[in-house]
Amino acid sequence: MTILKWAVIFFVVSIMAGILGFTGVSAASADVARVLFYIFAAILVVLLLLGITIFRA
């Protein structure tokens, strides 16, 4: 859940920077948030697949 929390934090920073006109900071933090979210999604899918297949008792 820490990865998802950091993704949300960077997303909020991106929105605030965009509102204030800092487009470079906004784009950079949006990219970081996107990468962190994709990492979280990949880990989630792997753990779901493991839970369905291997750890089924």
N, CA, C and O atoms as a GROMACS GRO file, in nm:
protein
  228
    1MET      N    1   0.081  -0.120   0.000
    1MET     CA    2   0.000   0.000   0.000
    1MET      C    3   0.086   0.127   0.000
    1MET      O    4   0.037   0.235  -0.033
    2THR      N    5   0.212   0.114   0.036
    2THR     CA    6   0.299   0.230   0.038
    2THR      C    7   0.321   0.284  -0.102
    2THR      O    8   0.326   0.406  -0.122
    3ILE      N    9   0.334   0.195  -0.200
    3ILE     CA   10   0.354   0.240  -0.338
    3ILE      C   11   0.233   0.318  -0.386
    3ILE      O   12   0.246   0.422  -0.450
    4LEU      N   13   0.115   0.268  -0.355
    4LEU     CA   14  -0.007   0.337  -0.397
    4LEU      C   15  -0.020   0.472  -0.327
    4LEU      O   16  -0.066   0.569  -0.388
    5LYS      N   17   0.020   0.479  -0.201
    5LYS     CA   18   0.016   0.606  -0.128
    5LYS      C   19   0.107   0.709  -0.192
    5LYS      O   20   0.070   0.825  -0.207
    6TRP      N   21   0.227   0.667  -0.230
    6TRP     CA   22   0.320   0.759  -0.295
    6TRP      C   23   0.270   0.801  -0.433
    6TRP      O   24   0.292   0.914  -0.476
    7ALA      N   25   0.204   0.709  -0.503
    7ALA     CA   26   0.147   0.744  -0.634
    7ALA      C   27   0.040   0.851  -0.618
    7ALA      O   28   0.034   0.945  -0.698
    8VAL      N   29  -0.044   0.838  -0.516
    8VAL     CA   30  -0.147   0.939  -0.492
    8VAL      C   31  -0.085   1.072  -0.452
    8VAL      O   32  -0.132   1.177  -0.495
    9ILE      N   33   0.019   1.069  -0.371
    9ILE     CA   34   0.087   1.192  -0.330
    9ILE      C   35   0.146   1.264  -0.451
    9ILE      O   36   0.129   1.385  -0.465
   10PHE      N   37   0.213   1.190  -0.539
   10PHE     CA   38   0.269   1.253  -0.658
   10PHE      C   39   0.160   1.303  -0.752
   10PHE      O   40   0.179   1.404  -0.820
   11PHE      N   41   0.047   1.234  -0.757
   11PHE     CA   42  -0.065   1.279  -0.839
   11PHE      C   43  -0.120   1.412  -0.787
   11PHE      O   44  -0.148   1.502  -0.865
   12VAL      N   45  -0.135   1.423  -0.655
   12VAL     CA   46  -0.184   1.548  -0.597
   12VAL      C   47  -0.084   1.661  -0.620
   12VAL      O   48  -0.124   1.773  -0.650
   13VAL      N   49   0.045   1.632  -0.606
   13VAL     CA   50   0.148   1.732  -0.634
   13VAL      C   51   0.139   1.776  -0.780
   13VAL      O   52   0.154   1.895  -0.810
   14SER      N   53   0.115   1.682  -0.869
   14SER     CA   54   0.103   1.715  -1.011
   14SER      C   55  -0.017   1.806  -1.037
   14SER      O   56  -0.006   1.902  -1.113
   15ILE      N   57  -0.130   1.776  -0.974
   15ILE     CA   58  -0.248   1.860  -0.991
   15ILE      C   59  -0.224   2.001  -0.937
   15ILE      O   60  -0.258   2.100  -1.002
   16MET      N   61  -0.166   2.009  -0.817
   16MET     CA   62  -0.140   2.141  -0.758
   16MET      C   63  -0.039   2.221  -0.841
   16MET      O   64  -0.057   2.341  -0.859
   17ALA      N   65   0.064   2.157  -0.890
   17ALA     CA   66   0.164   2.226  -0.972
   17ALA      C   67   0.101   2.272  -1.103
   17ALA      O   68   0.133   2.380  -1.153
   18GLY      N   69   0.012   2.191  -1.159
   18GLY     CA   70  -0.056   2.231  -1.281
   18GLY      C   71  -0.146   2.351  -1.260
   18GLY      O   72  -0.154   2.440  -1.345
   19ILE      N   73  -0.215   2.353  -1.147
   19ILE     CA   74  -0.302   2.467  -1.117
   19ILE      C   75  -0.221   2.595  -1.099
   19ILE      O   76  -0.263   2.703  -1.142
   20LEU      N   77  -0.104   2.582  -1.036
   20LEU     CA   78  -0.020   2.699  -1.010
   20LEU      C   79   0.066   2.739  -1.130
   20LEU      O   80   0.131   2.843  -1.128
   21GLY      N   81   0.065   2.657  -1.236
   21GLY     CA   82   0.137   2.694  -1.358
   21GLY      C   83   0.276   2.637  -1.372
   21GLY      O   84   0.349   2.673  -1.464
   22PHE      N   85   0.315   2.549  -1.283
   22PHE     CA   86   0.447   2.486  -1.292
   22PHE      C   87   0.434   2.360  -1.378
   22PHE      O   88   0.420   2.250  -1.326
   23THR      N   89   0.438   2.377  -1.510
   23THR     CA   90   0.409   2.265  -1.599
   23THR      C   91   0.518   2.160  -1.598
   23THR      O   92   0.489   2.041  -1.614
   24GLY      N   93   0.643   2.200  -1.580
   24GLY     CA   94   0.752   2.103  -1.577
   24GLY      C   95   0.742   2.012  -1.455
   24GLY      O   96   0.758   1.890  -1.466
   25VAL      N   97   0.717   2.072  -1.341
   25VAL     CA   98   0.702   1.994  -1.218
   25VAL      C   99   0.578   1.906  -1.228
   25VAL      O  100   0.580   1.791  -1.183
   26SER      N  101   0.473   1.960  -1.286
   26SER     CA  102   0.349   1.884  -1.302
   26SER      C  103   0.370   1.761  -1.389
   26SER      O  104   0.325   1.652  -1.354
   27ALA      N  105   0.437   1.777  -1.501
   27ALA     CA  106   0.462   1.664  -1.590
   27ALA      C  107   0.552   1.560  -1.526
   27ALA      O  108   0.528   1.440  -1.540
   28ALA      N  109   0.656   1.605  -1.456
   28ALA     CA  110   0.748   1.512  -1.392
   28ALA      C  111   0.679   1.432  -1.283
   28ALA      O  112   0.697   1.310  -1.274
   29SER      N  113   0.602   1.498  -1.199
   29SER     CA  114   0.536   1.426  -1.092
   29SER      C  115   0.424   1.336  -1.144
   29SER      O  116   0.396   1.232  -1.085
   30ALA      N  117   0.362   1.374  -1.254
   30ALA     CA  118   0.262   1.286  -1.316
   30ALA      C  119   0.327   1.161  -1.371
   30ALA      O  120   0.270   1.052  -1.361
   31ASP      N  121   0.446   1.174  -1.429
   31ASP     CA  122   0.518   1.057  -1.479
   31ASP      C  123   0.558   0.964  -1.365
   31ASP      O  124   0.546   0.842  -1.378
   32VAL      N  125   0.605   1.020  -1.255
   32VAL     CA  126   0.642   0.938  -1.140
   32VAL      C  127   0.519   0.867  -1.084
   32VAL      O  128   0.526   0.749  -1.051
   33ALA      N  129   0.408   0.938  -1.074
   33ALA     CA  130   0.285   0.878  -1.024
   33ALA      C  131   0.238   0.765  -1.116
   33ALA      O  132   0.192   0.662  -1.067
   34ARG      N  133   0.250   0.784  -1.245
   34ARG     CA  134   0.208   0.681  -1.340
   34ARG      C  135   0.296   0.556  -1.327
   34ARG      O  136   0.244   0.444  -1.329
   35VAL      N  137   0.426   0.574  -1.314
   35VAL     CA  138   0.516   0.460  -1.300
   35VAL      C  139   0.488   0.384  -1.170
   35VAL      O  140   0.483   0.261  -1.168
   36LEU      N  141   0.470   0.458  -1.061
   36LEU     CA  142   0.440   0.393  -0.933
   36LEU      C  143   0.308   0.318  -0.937
   36LEU      O  144   0.296   0.210  -0.880
   37PHE      N  145   0.208   0.375  -1.005
   37PHE     CA  146   0.080   0.306  -1.015
   37PHE      C  147   0.093   0.179  -1.097
   37PHE      O  148   0.033   0.077  -1.062
   38TYR      N  149   0.170   0.182  -1.206
   38TYR     CA  150   0.188   0.061  -1.287
   38TYR      C  151   0.263  -0.047  -1.209
   38TYR      O  152   0.233  -0.165  -1.223
   39ILE      N  153   0.361  -0.008  -1.129
   39ILE     CA  154   0.431  -0.105  -1.046
   39ILE      C  155   0.334  -0.167  -0.946
   39ILE      O  156   0.335  -0.289  -0.926
   40PHE      N  157   0.250  -0.083  -0.884
   40PHE     CA  158   0.151  -0.134  -0.790
   40PHE      C  159   0.054  -0.230  -0.860
   40PHE      O  160   0.022  -0.335  -0.805
   41ALA      N  161   0.009  -0.194  -0.978
   41ALA     CA  162  -0.085  -0.279  -1.052
   41ALA      C  163  -0.022  -0.413  -1.089
   41ALA      O  164  -0.087  -0.517  -1.081
   42ALA      N  165   0.105  -0.411  -1.129
   42ALA     CA  166   0.173  -0.535  -1.166
   42ALA      C  167   0.189  -0.626  -1.043
   42ALA      O  168   0.167  -0.747  -1.052
   43ILE      N  169   0.227  -0.569  -0.929
   43ILE     CA  170   0.241  -0.648  -0.807
   43ILE      C  171   0.106  -0.705  -0.766
   43ILE      O  172   0.097  -0.820  -0.723
   44LEU      N  173   0.001  -0.625  -0.778
   44LEU     CA  174  -0.133  -0.670  -0.744
   44LEU      C  175  -0.177  -0.788  -0.831
   44LEU      O  176  -0.233  -0.885  -0.780
   45VAL      N  177  -0.152  -0.781  -0.960
   45VAL     CA  178  -0.191  -0.890  -1.050
   45VAL      C  179  -0.113  -1.017  -1.018
   45VAL      O  180  -0.171  -1.126  -1.016
   46VAL      N  181   0.016  -1.004  -0.994
   46VAL     CA  182   0.098  -1.121  -0.960
   46VAL      C  183   0.048  -1.186  -0.831
   46VAL      O  184   0.034  -1.308  -0.825
   47LEU      N  185   0.021  -1.105  -0.730
   47LEU     CA  186  -0.026  -1.161  -0.604
   47LEU      C  187  -0.165  -1.223  -0.617
   47LEU      O  188  -0.193  -1.324  -0.554
   48LEU      N  189  -0.252  -1.164  -0.698
   48LEU     CA  190  -0.382  -1.224  -0.721
   48LEU      C  191  -0.371  -1.358  -0.792
   48LEU      O  192  -0.439  -1.454  -0.755
   49LEU      N  193  -0.285  -1.365  -0.893
   49LEU     CA  194  -0.265  -1.491  -0.964
   49LEU      C  195  -0.206  -1.598  -0.871
   49LEU      O  196  -0.246  -1.715  -0.876
   50LEU      N  197  -0.112  -1.558  -0.786
   50LEU     CA  198  -0.056  -1.653  -0.691
   50LEU      C  199  -0.161  -1.699  -0.591
   50LEU      O  200  -0.166  -1.816  -0.554
   51GLY      N  201  -0.245  -1.607  -0.549
   51GLY     CA  202  -0.350  -1.644  -0.454
   51GLY      C  203  -0.452  -1.738  -0.514
   51GLY      O  204  -0.505  -1.824  -0.444
   52ILE      N  205  -0.479  -1.722  -0.642
   52ILE     CA  206  -0.578  -1.810  -0.708
   52ILE      C  207  -0.519  -1.946  -0.736
   52ILE      O  208  -0.588  -2.047  -0.722
   53THR      N  209  -0.392  -1.953  -0.776
   53THR     CA  210  -0.335  -2.080  -0.822
   53THR      C  211  -0.254  -2.152  -0.714
   53THR      O  212  -0.291  -2.262  -0.674
   54ILE      N  213  -0.147  -2.095  -0.669
   54ILE     CA  214  -0.052  -2.166  -0.584
   54ILE      C  215  -0.102  -2.181  -0.443
   54ILE      O  216  -0.094  -2.290  -0.386
   55PHE      N  217  -0.154  -2.074  -0.385
   55PHE     CA  218  -0.188  -2.076  -0.244
   55PHE      C  219  -0.329  -2.128  -0.218
   55PHE      O  220  -0.380  -2.113  -0.107
   56ARG      N  221  -0.390  -2.186  -0.316
   56ARG     CA  222  -0.524  -2.243  -0.297
   56ARG      C  223  -0.511  -2.377  -0.226
   56ARG      O  224  -0.438  -2.465  -0.272
   57ALA      N  225  -0.579  -2.392  -0.118
   57ALA     CA  226  -0.566  -2.516  -0.042
   57ALA      C  227  -0.698  -2.587  -0.033
   57ALA      O  228  -0.707  -2.694   0.028
   0.00000   0.00000   0.00000
